[in-house]
Each structure stands twice: as structure tokens, then as C-alpha cells.
Amino acid sequence: MRWAICPSQKFKLQNAIAIPMQTLSSLLYPYPTQKFFAENWQKQGIVISQQNQEKFQHLFSWKQLNYLLNFHKLTYPNIRFSLDGKTLPETTGETWLKNFQKGATMIIDEVHELVPKLAEFTTAIHAEIGHKTQINLYCSPPEQQGFDCHYDTHEVFILQIDGAKEWYLFSDTIKYPLSENRSDGKLPPDEPPYLKTVLTPGDLLYIPRGHWHYALSLDRPSLHLTLGIDCHTGIDFLNWVVDELLNESEWRENLPIIQERNTVELQEKLEDLITNLIGYLQDREASKKYADYLNTLTPPVAKYSLPFQAGFGIFDRGFDTQFTRPKYQQVRVVEISDREYNITVDNQLISLKGVPLQLIANIFNHYKFSLFDLATWAPDLDLETEAIPLLSQLVIAGIIFVETDS
């Protein structure tokens, strides 16, 4: 069976689609995004207030928190409590209320994995800036300081949902600390805070990695989200290089034996390895390969779409069947030969054969399309033997979803 529709114009396949910083710009508004990266990012904390108390209400609320506590099986350490700067011992649901009533701050880690709105929000930020993101929730009783003065080893954005909290920010004592350089056991700077502010609903506070800080809730309970951005560093690149070199037998080989403290042979071998490493690092392909690798790390907002991924009900609507691509999906298409492609989506590799380039281009350059659209893109494709098997393969692999009303 052939499509009885005229062909449409050809589309160019886009292997990399630029993602504008719409979510981040909205988060920082009215502060200009370019100014933020030029003057504040990794350098200086800033509070952004626009007198809009409902700015973050669409992301989270007390109602949402109560839903998590009542209907999710939260366990330690994903939910924990801190009192007077110390984390309380492991607790169960029976003691959560008592902990809060006696003044302990409640923390729920990675709350974005439990709330769809937050999952989409963190994925959007990740897609826009290319670095890992997560959200923790903090709920503090009135007039309490949950944590001692400390610094974090990632970039921090505080989104004040409800209540008020007074924050104190101090300069760093170590530039760009990593997870191995935690503030435990270290002393904060012996100087006044460079920023002291009270956050009220709708306010945003940015705290650079390594900048010491603490906060006090005021006269009513405080609820805020902490967006953490764990940026890739040169150390991460070196760790990736090590993983790559694991595939080379020369790097897995034993180093020479040291006989009678004679290290000449060892030094010669190390010089050979250093030369090998320099050659590897000077190859432009290494930096490109690592950059491509980072572009595959943005997690999809959603992975599952049943019963369609089990092969059932995909074409129940006939030509009105609509397909979508998961938001912020990372796609890499490599043309192996004429009408043959390797497609990598979120670290999943599939191969397609006998498909025109125009069709591949249209599928991956549109976030939503119908079976009817497919007919206009590839009118010579046989419906039953080519089009339906192709779309079924993509749906079952989770690369495209069937659009539903609910």
C-alpha cells in the first residue's frame, strides 16, 4: 500500500539543535542572564527579587510536600533531619512530625525524581547549560538554624517557596572545591558576610561553589528548594580520559619491576606513556569525543510510555495517530551508507536501514508529528511493510511516544 500524497520539500538533518536558555532566563528574571554569567557565576552571590510571591508556586507548595509525606515511601537518607547543625539519626515516618515540632529542619534529597514539574525543570536547566542538576527540598520550623556555616561543592540556587529566611554569605577559602574538598572540619573566613539578605516567597539567591553560608528561618516555617548544579571540571575530563585508556593494552600492562632500587627502566617506560598521553590529548578528536559524550548526559524527562512500548495500541487512531519526542531528548544521527543510519538516543543505539534521509530528518527535527505527516514526508514508503514497522520500532525503543489525551 502506497501513500497517495504529494511529497513535501526536503529538510536538512540537524545533529545538534541549540537550546535557548529560556528556563534559566526565567529563573533569573529580571536580572540579565549574560550579566549573571559575566559578574556572578563562580564569583559573587546575588539575591534576585521582583516582588512576585507566586513565582515558584507552579514548581512546589505545602500541598505537594504533604502529598510526598503521606503517599510516598520516603526513607533515610533521602529524607533526613538536621538540628543545631547536626544530622539526626535515621528516623521513620512516625518521628518526622516530632522532629519538626522540636525545631529540626527537614531535607528531602533529589525531590525532582518524585515531582514531574521539578523533573522537567531540572532537565530543562541541564539541557540549556550542559551540567548536571538536582533539587533538594528544605523545610525549616520558625526561628531555627538547621546547619552550621559551611560551603557546598556545587553551584547553588535557593528558590524561596514560602516563609522567610535570613541568609549570610561569606567569601571562599578554597577556589572551586570538589567533593573531596568538603567544608567539614574547616574554619569559615574570619570576616563579616559580604551579603546578608532575607528571602521571601518568590525570591532567588545564588551561592557560588565554595562560598561559606548559613541561614536562619524567621517567624514562620520556611519552605525552599535548592537547585544544585554540579558542573563538569577538568578533573572530570581527566577521569574520562582514564576510562578511555582502559581500552588500550599499553596502559594496562604492568610497569617494569624495580630491582635493587634501580628505576631507570621504570622511568623510561613512564616517559613512553607520557609521550603517548600527550599525543592522545593533542588529538582534536579527544576533545570532540568528550564534548559529544557530555551532550548525551541530559536525562530524558520521561522514559516509559505503556502500553505502546509493549507494541499494543500504537495505531489505534489510524491516520490521526500523533507521535511526540520526549522533551530535551539528545539525538545523534550518523549516516553509515545510503539509506542506512546509526541513531544514538540517550546512550541507546539503534540501526535503521532502507529509510530516506528526508524522513529521518523530519522525524528528529519535529517534536510532534502525525502518521499523516509521515505520508507527506515519504510518499513512496509503503504503509504496511515500511512505515508502520519503522514507527513501531521507534515507539518500542522509547525514542518517540504515542500522543494521548491524558
C-alpha positions in Angstrom: 0.0 0.0 0.0 1.5 3.4 -1.1 0.8 6.8 0.2 -1.4 8.8 -2.2 0.1 12.2 -1.2 2.5 14.6 -2.9 6.0 14.8 -1.5 6.9 17.8 0.7 10.1 19.8 0.5 13.3 18.3 1.8 14.6 19.1 5.3 18.2 19.3 6.5 19.1 16.9 9.2 20.2 18.7 12.3 22.6 16.6 14.5 22.8 19.3 17.2 19.9 21.7 17.9 20.8 24.8 20.0 18.6 25.1 23.1 18.0 28.7 24.2 18.3 29.4 27.9 14.6 30.1 28.4 14.2 28.3 31.7 17.4 29.7 33.2 16.5 33.2 32.0 13.0 32.9 33.5 14.6 31.8 36.8 17.0 34.8 36.9 14.4 37.4 35.6 14.6 40.4 35.7 18.4 40.0 36.1 20.0 39.7 32.7 21.4 36.2 32.0 24.6 37.4 30.3 25.3 39.8 33.2 24.8 36.9 35.6 27.4 34.8 33.9 29.8 37.7 33.5 29.7 39.0 37.0 28.3 36.4 39.3 28.8 32.8 38.1 31.5 31.2 40.2 32.4 34.7 41.6 29.8 36.5 43.6 26.5 35.6 45.3 23.4 37.6 44.4 19.8 37.9 45.5 17.1 38.5 42.9 13.7 39.8 44.0 10.9 41.0 41.8 8.1 41.2 44.4 6.3 38.2 42.8 5.4 35.9 45.6 3.9 33.3 43.3 7.0 33.0 41.0 7.8 29.4 42.2 4.4 28.2 43.2 4.0 26.2 40.0 7.0 24.2 41.0 6.2 23.3 44.6 4.0 24.0 47.5 3.0 22.8 51.0 0.3 20.7 49.4 2.9 19.0 47.3 5.1 18.4 50.3 2.2 16.8 52.3 1.4 14.6 49.3 5.0 13.3 49.3 5.0 12.7 53.1 1.6 11.0 53.1 1.8 8.9 49.9 5.4 8.3 49.1 7.6 5.8 51.0 10.4 8.1 51.7 13.4 6.5 53.5 16.6 7.7 55.1 18.9 9.2 53.9 16.7 10.7 51.1 14.7 12.2 53.9 16.6 13.3 57.0 16.5 16.0 59.7 19.1 18.5 60.9 19.1 20.2 64.3 21.6 22.7 65.7 24.0 21.9 62.8 23.9 18.2 63.3 22.1 15.5 61.3 19.8 13.5 63.4 20.0 9.6 63.5 18.0 7.7 61.0 14.2 8.1 61.6 11.0 6.7 60.3 7.7 8.3 59.4 6.4 8.0 63.0 9.1 10.5 64.2 9.1 13.0 61.3 6.4 15.3 62.9 8.1 15.2 66.3 11.5 16.1 64.8 9.9 19.1 63.0 8.0 20.2 66.1 11.2 20.2 68.2 12.9 22.5 65.7 14.7 20.2 63.2 14.9 21.1 59.5 13.5 18.5 57.1 15.5 17.7 54.0 14.3 15.6 51.1 17.1 14.9 48.6 16.5 14.6 44.8 12.9 15.7 45.2 12.9 16.3 41.4 12.7 12.5 41.0 9.4 12.5 42.8 7.7 15.5 41.2 7.1 15.7 37.4 7.2 19.5 37.3 10.6 19.5 39.0 11.8 16.7 36.8 11.0 18.8 33.7 12.5 21.9 35.3 15.9 20.3 36.2 16.1 18.6 32.8 15.5 21.9 31.1 18.3 23.6 33.0 20.6 20.6 32.3 19.8 20.8 28.6 20.4 24.6 28.5 23.8 24.7 30.3 25.1 21.1 29.8 25.8 20.4 33.5 24.2 18.0 36.0 21.3 19.3 38.1 19.3 18.2 41.0 16.8 19.7 43.5 16.7 19.2 47.3 13.8 20.4 49.5 14.3 22.2 52.8 11.5 22.8 55.3 12.5 24.7 58.5 10.5 25.5 61.6 10.4 29.1 62.8 13.5 30.7 64.3 15.8 27.8 63.6 19.3 27.4 62.0 19.4 23.9 60.5 23.1 23.9 59.5 26.3 25.4 60.7 28.2 27.8 58.4 29.5 25.7 55.5 30.2 25.7 51.8 28.9 23.5 49.0 30.9 21.8 46.3 28.4 22.7 43.6 26.6 25.9 42.4 23.5 26.7 44.4 20.3 28.5 43.7 17.8 29.0 46.5 14.1 29.2 45.4 12.0 30.5 48.3 8.6 29.0 48.2 7.0 30.2 51.5 8.0 31.8 54.7 11.1 33.9 55.2 14.8 33.0 55.8 17.7 35.3 56.6 20.9 34.3 54.7 24.6 35.1 55.4 27.2 34.7 52.6 30.9 34.8 53.1 33.9 34.6 50.7 35.5 31.3 49.7 38.6 29.9 51.4 39.3 27.4 48.6 38.7 28.1 45.0 36.3 25.8 43.2 36.2 23.0 45.8 35.4 19.4 44.6 33.5 16.8 46.6 36.9 15.7 48.0 37.3 19.2 49.5 34.2 19.4 51.7 34.0 22.1 54.4 33.7 19.5 57.3 36.4 20.3 59.8 37.4 23.6 58.1 37.0 27.1 59.5 34.9 29.7 57.8 36.6 33.1 57.0 37.1 35.4 59.9 35.3 38.4 58.3 31.8 39.9 58.0 29.4 38.4 55.4 29.6 40.1 52.0 25.9 39.5 51.6 23.1 39.5 54.2 19.6 39.2 52.9 16.1 38.0 53.9 14.4 35.8 51.3 10.6 35.9 51.0 8.4 33.9 48.6 9.4 34.4 45.0 13.0 35.4 45.8 16.1 33.7 44.3 19.5 33.5 45.9 22.6 32.3 44.0 25.5 31.0 46.1 28.8 30.2 44.2 30.5 26.9 44.8 32.9 27.3 47.8 31.3 30.4 49.3 30.5 29.9 53.0 26.9 30.5 54.2 24.3 29.7 56.7 20.6 30.7 57.2 18.0 31.4 59.9 14.3 30.9 59.5 12.2 33.8 60.8 8.8 34.0 62.5 7.1 31.2 60.5 8.0 27.9 58.8 10.2 28.3 55.8 9.9 26.1 52.6 12.5 26.4 49.9 14.0 24.4 47.0 17.7 24.2 46.4 18.7 23.8 42.8 22.2 22.4 42.7 24.3 22.4 39.6 27.2 20.0 39.7 29.5 21.3 36.9 31.9 19.2 34.9 35.6 20.2 35.5 39.0 19.5 34.1 39.3 16.7 36.7 36.2 15.0 35.2 37.8 15.2 31.8 40.9 13.5 33.1 38.8 10.8 34.7 37.1 10.3 31.3 40.5 10.0 29.6 41.5 7.3 32.1 38.3 5.4 31.3 39.2 5.7 27.6 42.7 4.5 28.1 41.4 1.4 29.9 40.8 0.1 26.3 44.5 0.4 25.4 46.7 -2.7 26.3 49.7 -0.5 26.7 48.1 1.3 29.6 47.0 -1.9 31.3 50.4 -3.5 31.0 52.5 -4.0 34.2 55.1 -1.4 34.9 58.7 -2.7 34.9 60.0 -4.4 38.1 62.3 -2.3 40.3 65.4 -4.4 41.0 67.7 -3.2 43.7 66.1 0.2 43.7 67.1 0.8 40.1 64.3 2.8 38.5 65.9 3.5 35.1 63.7 1.1 33.2 60.6 2.3 35.1 61.4 5.9 34.2 61.9 5.0 30.5 58.5 3.3 30.5 56.8 6.2 32.1 58.4 8.6 29.6 56.9 6.4 26.8 53.5 6.6 28.5 53.7 10.3 28.9 54.5 10.7 25.2 51.6 8.5 24.4 49.3 10.6 26.6 50.4 13.9 25.2 49.7 12.5 21.7 46.3 11.4 22.7 45.4 14.8 24.3 46.7 16.8 21.4 44.4 14.8 19.0 41.4 17.1 18.4 39.2 14.0 18.3 39.7 13.6 22.1 38.1 16.9 23.0 35.3 16.5 20.4 34.6 13.0 21.7 34.4 14.2 25.3 32.2 17.1 24.3 29.9 14.7 22.4 29.8 12.5 25.5 28.7 15.3 27.7 25.9 16.1 25.2 24.5 12.6 25.8 24.2 13.0 29.6 20.9 15.0 29.7 18.4 12.6 31.1 15.0 12.4 29.4 12.1 13.7 31.4 10.2 10.5 30.8 11.4 7.1 29.7 8.2 5.0 29.6 5.0 5.1 27.6 2.9 2.0 28.1 1.2 0.0 26.7 2.6 1.4 23.4 6.2 0.4 24.2 5.0 -3.2 24.6 3.7 -3.0 21.0 0.0 -2.5 21.8 -2.4 0.1 20.5 0.1 2.2 18.6 -2.0 2.9 15.6 -5.5 2.7 17.2 -6.3 6.2 15.7 -5.2 5.3 12.2 -4.0 8.3 10.3 -4.9 10.6 13.2 -2.2 8.9 15.4 0.1 11.6 16.8 3.7 11.0 17.9 5.9 13.1 20.1 9.6 13.1 21.1 10.4 13.2 24.8 11.4 16.7 25.8 15.1 17.6 25.7 15.9 14.3 24.1 19.5 14.1 22.9 19.8 12.6 19.4 22.9 11.8 17.3 22.4 10.5 13.8 25.3 9.1 11.8 24.7 8.1 8.1 26.6 4.8 7.6 25.8 4.5 3.9 23.0 5.4 1.6 19.6 4.9 3.5 21.4 3.3 6.5 21.9 5.1 9.8 23.1 4.6 13.4 20.9 6.6 15.8 22.1 7.2 19.3 19.4 8.5 21.7 20.2 8.9 25.4 23.1 6.3 25.1 20.8 3.9 23.3 22.0 2.8 19.8 19.6 1.6 17.1 20.2 1.0 13.4 17.7 1.9 10.6 18.0 0.7 7.0 16.2 1.4 3.8 14.9 4.8 5.1 15.3 8.0 3.1 17.3 10.8 4.7 14.5 13.2 4.3 12.3 11.1 6.6 14.9 10.7 9.3 15.4 14.5 9.2 11.8 15.3 9.6 11.2 12.8 12.4 14.1 14.2 14.5 13.6 17.8 13.6 10.0 17.8 14.8 8.8 17.3 18.4 5.3 16.3 17.3 4.0 14.8 14.1 1.2 12.5 12.8 1.0 9.4 10.7 -0.5 11.7 8.1 2.7 13.9 8.3 4.8 10.9 7.6 2.9 10.3 4.4 3.8 13.8 3.2 7.5 13.3 4.1 7.9 9.9 2.4 5.1 9.3 -0.1 6.9 6.4 -1.7 7.2 4.5 1.6 4.9 1.5 1.9 2.5 1.9 4.8 2.2 -1.7 6.0 5.6 -3.1 5.2 7.8 0.0 5.8 6.1 3.0 7.7 4.3 1.0 10.4 7.3 -1.2 11.2 9.6 1.9 11.3 7.4 3.8 13.7 6.7 0.7 15.8 10.5 0.2 16.2 10.9 3.8 17.4 8.0 3.6 19.8 9.1 0.3 21.4 12.6 1.7 21.8 11.2 4.8 23.6 12.6 7.2 21.0 9.2 8.5 20.1 6.0 8.4 22.1 2.4 8.0 21.1 0.5 11.1 22.0 -2.5 10.6 24.3 -5.3 12.8 25.6 -4.5 12.1 29.2 
